[in-house]
Amino acid sequence: LLDGRSIDDWLDEADRLAGDLEAARGTIATIDSAELATFMTTMAALHDSLGRAGNWASLEFAVASSGR
């Protein structure tokens, strides 16, 4: 799930990707198809990072609350 990285690495990656996307604010209407593809790829990477972090947290909670 974490692919050899720590949870902090995934969250740092998500923070960096969110900053990259924020930098595009106000430009979406004027970008070309290549820039749009880059934006969408970055968005997919952000969703992947957040998904991994969220899934890891859910699994950690399940283990901690299972009484083991």
N, C-alpha and C positions, 0 to 999 in steps of 0.2 A: 504494500500500500504506500509506504513512504519511499520506496525505491532507493534505499540506502542513505537517504537524507533525513535530517532531524525535522521535527515539527516546526521548529523555529526557522529552518531553511525554507520550508514551504510557505510559511507566513511572510517571511522577508521577500520571497519571490512574488507573492501575491501583492504585497505593498508596492514593489517596484513596477509590476505590470499595471496596477491601478494608476500609478503616477504617469506611466506612458500613455494610457488611455485618456487620462485627464488633460494631458498636454494637447490632445486633439480636439478638445472642446471648442465649439464654434467653427470648426473647419469641415465637418462632415458633408455639408451641402456643396462644398467646392473641391473635394478630393477626387482623384481619378480612380479607376478600377484597381490599379496596383496598390494604391494607398488604402483603399477600402479593404482589399484582401489582407493587407498587413494588419489593419485595425481589427478585423474579424479574427485573424489568427491570434493576435494578442489577447483578445477577449476570450477566446477558447482556452488559451493557456491560463488566464486568470481563473476561469471557472474550474479548470482542472486542479490548480493549486488549492483553491478554496474547498473544492470537493474532497480532496485528499485530507486536508487538515480537518474538515468537519467529520468525515468518516472515521478518521483516527480518534478524534475526541469522543465520538459516539461509542466506538469499540472500547476505549479506555474506561468510559463511564459504565458500560455494561459489565466489564470485568470487575471493576471496583464495587459495583453494587450487587454482584452475584454471590458475595460471601466467600469467595475463594481467596 
